[in-house]
Every structure is written in structure tokens, then in C-alpha cells.
Amino acid sequence: MPLYQRFPFAGWIPNASGRLSFRQIGETHHPTRSVSVNFKSKNARHIIAFQKRNLSDSLFSGITDLVSGRAGSFWFMIIGSDVSQNARGSDKVTGSVLIFSTKQSWKRNKHIIRQSMNEIRQSILSADLDRAHLQFRAAKRICYAAADIKSCFQIFRNGEFFISFPRFRDAVIEDQSSKYAAEKGHDFRYWIANQMYFFVRDICHNHQHHEANTDTVIVLQERDSSDTKWRENIVYSLFHFVVKLRRENDERHLNQALGILAYADAYIGITGLKDSPNLSYQRQALTSSISAKIGEIVSIDRKIDSARSISNSHRALYFGFWAILFAIIAMLVQPQVSKENKDKYITLIYLSEWFALYLGELLVIFVSLSLLFWYYSRIKYNSRFMRDILIFAQYNLKLSITLFIVFFMISCYLILQGFVIVMNYV
């Protein structure tokens, strides 16, 4: 049987170096913390790892699972070996991906699975690798017999991943599930294989240039005899995500786009698709464009930070001025409160009476000046609120002029009143 029929689905585990580290398989905390044993015997590296994954679409899956009596959580397990004839290891890990599809199924077997993995760890700590190898083979037989769904896989050193059709332990459930999915317009076997791929990718790959919950950057592809189209589809997916991120106007997403571009360049180099006529992307120009956009955003951010610093300094001076003014007002108002020594503080009494008489108008001026100063500081940031004020003034010119005249007349009136009080005293 040709390989593309034996492993009809293919994907790629992103890595910029072009050389996947088999030693790191099993070390992940996304979406939950995995439990793993990864060790190297005399001629092979052996891997066992499992993880709980929630496949429910419900927002409150914990509540809905409790009410319905069904769980949206599945337990995924990978068991594989890197059989090698040299110290560097081979370029391929082969094995199986297993799924325990019900909570009851996992509960029946989790104790013996954990116990087997603990025994392997103890043998590794005692440097008895031959015993650890035998325990690994025993644990593999136990897991194969207990799992509800199983698929064979191959992971190559360059990150390419191939997986077979999923096989169910219960043929009746497989047949019913496939028919139900077909009625809904879904390919059940592909969906299961895709979930297995997501699991293996998370087990092997650290999400560096995209959000960890972004599963659909790369999905599983169907293979054909040419074994080229699916590789091109992966490149399409990577560049599509780059273009999507490029439309964002923040530095974080644009840096992520550069990271995904690095993945795309690595994969094109791995597969030899550099000269493919179907991949006519101008990668260098796209990289330069994103870098220029990042530089523009950084420059704007620096100007905003500088303006914000100046504005903060102005604000500190402004509030310092008003603090001093209020302290003076308090000194002026104090004689008005105490009448014992009014003959000694005639000027202060006049001024305090004037402040008490026009306190409302003074508050209006204070608030107005505060707003004007705030508008002045906010206009440096191209504030949308400030633009709205200017647009209002443009389309309501008469009302704006009227408000300005009222404000100006109140100010003049208060100044004249203060002048008259001082002249009367003199």
C-alpha cells in the first residue's frame, strides 16, 4: 500500500530551525498540563504523554456536562519511539495517537497507566534502561487495549506529520458516529484526525508567534499521489495568516506576522517549494513592508510618550498653581469667618467678601480653564473627543461664539468688580 494511502492525512509542526527536537515532546501546558515520560534507551527514544483536552463548544461546559451527564473532555495520548542506529537518533518518530472518549473509560484505566509511567521513571532514575524499555512496551500494550480510538502516525525531524484513518475499538459506535456526522455535512474521520493533529502539535510545539488558542493557522491536509498539493496548502495557510495579522495596527500583531513569515520561509526551505510556480509570494517585500509599518508605529508611540510626558509636566504645574491659589483664597476667607480682628484686616475682609460674593462665577472660570487646558493637552494625542469639539464649533459657529462671549463678559465683570473694591479701599 502506498504511503499516501496508509497515512492519508498530513500536517506540519511549526519549527523555524527545520529540525524538531524529539527530546521536548510532551513538555506543554496548553491547553492543560501534560503528563509525560520521555527517555532514551540504548538504541531508541521512547515517548508516552497524555493530556486532557476540552472539545466542547459550550460556553459553560462544566455546567452543561453536569446537567446532560456527558463530558466534552477527551483524554489524548501519544505513544511513540524513535528507533535509531546511532547516537544522534533517527529522523522519524513512529507510534500511535490514542483517545479515551469518555470519562468512565479514562477512570477505568488511568490508575494503571499512571502506575506504569511511574515505574518507568523509577527505572530511569536507577539507570536501568533495559528495564525501562520493557516497562514501556508493557505500558504500550495496556494503553492500546484500553483506548477507544487509535491512529498510527509518523513525525519526521523536519516537523512533517502523517496520520492514518482513526480506528474505533467499538465498530458500532464508529458507524453510528460517522453516519450522524455525514448527515450534518461533516467528515467524522477527518475531524477526529484533525483533533489528533492539534494534540500532537501542542505536545511538540511551543506557541511563539501566535495565540495558543489559534488552532486553525494550520489544519490537517489530505494527501494525494503527488504529495505536493498539501504542502502548498500549508504555505497558503501561513501566508493567509500573515496577511491577516498585517492588517492590524499594533506592534504585537505585526511582530507575530514576522514570526509566522519565518515559519513559512523555514517550511518552504524544508520542502523545496522555493521555485514552485504556485507560490509566487514576494516574501522579502512583505517582510520589508511589515518592518516599515512596525517602525512607523514605534515612531508614533515615541511621539505620544513624549507628548504625554510634557502634558504630565504641564498638569503638575497647573495643579500646583491652583493649589497655591486655593491656599491664598483660604487665607483671604479666614478673616470673614473670624470677626475678632476685623479692624486689623480691612483689605482681607474686602477681598474675602468679594470672593464669597462671586464664588459661583469663579468656579465657572476655574472649571472652564481646566477644560481648556485638558483640551490643549489631549489635542497632542489626536484625541477623538477633541476632534468632536472642533467639529461642533465648526458646524455650530453662532452658539460657540455666544458661549465665548458669555465667558469673556463674566471674566471682565469679575475683574472690574475686583478693581472697584481695591480702588474704594485706596
Summary of the structure (lengths in Angstrom):
residues: 426
radius of gyration: 36.2
end to end distance: 114.1
largest distance: 114.9
contacts: 1180
relative contact order: 0.08
helix: 62%
strand: 13%
